Every structure is written in C-alpha cells, then in structure tokens.
Amino acid sequence: MAASISVERDSSPLIGPRVRSLREARGLSLRDLAQRSGVSAPMLSQVERGETSPTITVAQRIAGGLSLPLSTLLRLDEDQHVAIVRKADRRTERRDGHRLDVLTPALPGERASVTVHALRPGARTGGPADRPLHAARSRETVVAVLGRLVLSIDGQRYQLAEGDAVTFDADLPHHFENPGRREVRFMAVVTAGLRAI
C-alpha cells in the first residue's frame, strides 16, 4: 500500500529543486544518486524537473541516497523556510579570552554552522593536544575580519592577515591564536560530512 501513496502533487515542484540542490551540494551526478538510492536516473530527472510526483517509497529511497531522513527531504521537520537569529538571541560561549557567537539556528538536519570569534591578545581557541571538535569529513572556511591570526593545524602554523581566508579539513587537530596586542576577530563556516573521502 505504501508504494502507491504519492507525495502530494502540490509539493512535487518544491521537492524537485530540493532534490537537485541537495544532490549537487554533495557533488553527486544523477547516476551517482541512482546507484546510491536504487531509483533510476530517468525517474530522478523527472522528479527534479517536477514532471512526476514520487511515491513515498521512492522519496524514502531518494532521501536514503542523499543520507537524509525522509522528513528532512520533505521539510516536514521545519516550521518555516527562513530562520532569523537576532543579535541578542545568539548562543555565546566564553572561555580563556575566547568568545564565540553562533549565528546559525539549531535546525534539524543542519549540516553547516557559522560562528563569529573574538580572541583577546595572547588567547587561543584550544591547544595542540585538543581533539578535533568537528565531525569526520567536515570542512572549515575562516575569514580574518579584524587583526592578524595564526592557524595551527596538524603541526603546521599559518599566518592570516586581516581579510585573508583559509579552508581546511576541520576534522584535523587545529586551533587559532592571537599573537598580537589587540583583539582579533574571525568568522568560521563549518560544513559537516560533505567532504569526499
């Protein structure tokens, strides 16, 4: 019976672009997703173009091929499509001269986070012996917003001047340091589990 139940026709135009966007964000071709999901490439193409409404079973397979729960693919676990985090409502952590503000809301299935950091002179985000805080296959991009910053990653040190950006594998041991006499600020974007092995 479940195989004959279709996702509502009103939602198929929304599902198609979402499937395409999620597939492309993972660097998958239609053939790759077909192989991972067990749904044929022509059927996936029709779904992405909004020409057909997938059955619940097909939608479940597509979600599985994208490593997502069905509810996330269909956005059943989201109340709205826009989430604003007001400055006063940011989650903030402070530790040893390091302040971290989380700009992204806690949404189900969220695979990226954006944070703003401030380091007092001489402060650091962690130490060389600290274990990585990010999930396996995570990638991080950091922009030095104010002042000079040092990134220490896997035993190597990199100097970042104001305006410089760096992208690295975030599941390696790393931390940031402020070697200067003024506070430094930087922004970090971490994407979880999207890097190819």
Protein Blocks (a to p, Z undefined) as FASTA:
>chain_A
ZZmpccdfklmmmmmmmmmmmmmmnopafklmmmmnopafklmmmmmnopaccdfklmmm
mmmmnopafklmnommbfbfbdcddfklpccddeehiacddfbdcdehiabdcdddddde
hiafbdfklccfbdehiacddddfbdcddddeehiacdddehiacdddfkbccddddfbf
bdcdddddddehkacZZ
